[in-house]
Amino acid sequence: MRTLRIQKRQPEGMALDILRTEKSLVSGFGSGAGREKRMRGLEMKFEKALLKVTEEYNRASDQNPAFNSAHEGIAVLMEELDELKAEVWKKGRERDRARMRKEAQQVAAMAIRFMVDLL
């Protein structure tokens, strides 16, 4: 089976365009130059997150075959979500932000994989 590869680089400004359409994400950003600066910062975080999810998707696709069924796909997705949940539910000082970020990347990548392989 052919594996889909997600391109790592999107057209310039794509993330910012997506964020601008999501009023709930940017409504508290104020207006003027300060708003643009905050938007650029959010855009950089958004693009970095998409890049990390893309890398995780590609890594998982290289190591594992496509999901055979929706049941297999949801089982993998739920396993990743349980790992994220376990990290989030730790007491504040025991939480590892880097680990939460990594687990969230895996959840996002497996959700995309579910969509690509099964829908």
C-alpha positions in Angstrom: 0.0 0.0 0.0 1.3 3.4 -0.9 2.0 5.7 2.1 0.9 9.3 1.9 3.6 11.8 2.7 2.5 15.2 4.1 4.6 18.1 2.8 6.4 19.9 5.6 6.3 23.4 4.1 3.0 25.1 3.5 2.5 28.3 1.4 3.8 31.4 3.2 1.2 32.9 5.5 -1.2 29.9 5.3 -1.2 29.5 9.1 -1.9 33.2 9.6 -4.8 33.1 7.1 -6.3 30.1 9.0 -5.9 31.9 12.3 -7.4 35.1 11.0 -10.5 33.2 10.1 -10.8 31.7 13.6 -12.3 34.7 15.4 -12.4 32.8 18.7 -8.6 32.4 18.6 -7.8 36.0 17.9 -10.7 38.0 19.4 -8.8 38.9 22.5 -5.7 40.1 20.6 -6.8 43.8 20.6 -6.0 45.9 17.5 -3.2 47.7 15.7 0.5 46.9 15.7 0.4 45.0 19.0 -2.3 42.7 17.5 -0.2 41.9 14.5 2.8 41.1 16.7 0.7 38.7 18.8 -0.7 37.2 15.6 2.8 36.6 14.2 3.8 34.9 17.5 0.8 32.7 17.4 1.4 32.0 13.7 5.0 30.8 14.5 3.7 28.5 17.2 0.9 27.2 15.0 3.4 26.4 12.1 5.8 24.8 14.5 3.0 22.6 15.9 1.9 21.6 12.3 5.5 20.8 11.5 5.9 18.5 14.5 2.6 16.8 13.8 3.7 16.3 10.2 7.0 14.8 11.3 5.2 12.4 13.7 2.7 11.4 11.0 5.5 10.6 8.6 7.5 8.7 11.2 4.5 6.6 12.2 3.6 5.9 8.5 7.1 4.8 7.8 7.1 2.4 10.8 3.6 1.0 10.7 1.2 -0.1 7.9 -2.1 1.6 7.3 -4.9 1.0 9.8 -6.9 -2.1 8.7 -10.1 -1.0 10.2 -11.8 1.8 12.0 -11.6 -0.3 15.2 -7.8 -0.5 14.9 -7.6 3.2 14.1 -9.7 4.2 17.1 -7.7 1.9 19.4 -4.4 3.5 18.4 -5.9 7.0 18.8 -7.4 6.2 22.2 -4.0 4.7 23.4 -2.3 8.0 22.4 -5.0 10.0 24.1 -4.7 7.9 27.3 -1.0 8.6 27.4 -1.7 12.4 27.1 -4.4 12.1 29.7 -2.1 10.4 32.1 0.5 13.2 31.8 -2.1 16.0 32.1 -3.7 14.4 35.2 -0.4 14.5 37.1 0.0 17.0 39.9 1.2 20.4 38.5 4.8 20.0 39.6 5.0 16.5 38.3 3.8 17.3 34.8 6.3 17.4 32.0 5.3 20.0 29.5 7.6 18.5 26.8 6.0 15.1 27.4 2.5 16.6 27.1 3.5 18.4 23.9 4.9 15.1 22.5 1.8 13.1 23.4 -0.5 15.8 21.9 1.6 15.6 18.7 1.0 11.9 18.6 -2.8 12.3 19.2 -3.0 14.8 16.3 -0.9 12.7 14.0 -3.0 9.6 14.7 -6.2 11.5 14.2 -4.9 12.6 10.7 -3.8 9.1 10.0 -7.2 7.8 10.9 -8.8 10.3 8.4 -6.3 9.4 5.7 -6.3 5.6 6.1 -10.0 5.1 6.7 -12.2 8.0 5.4 
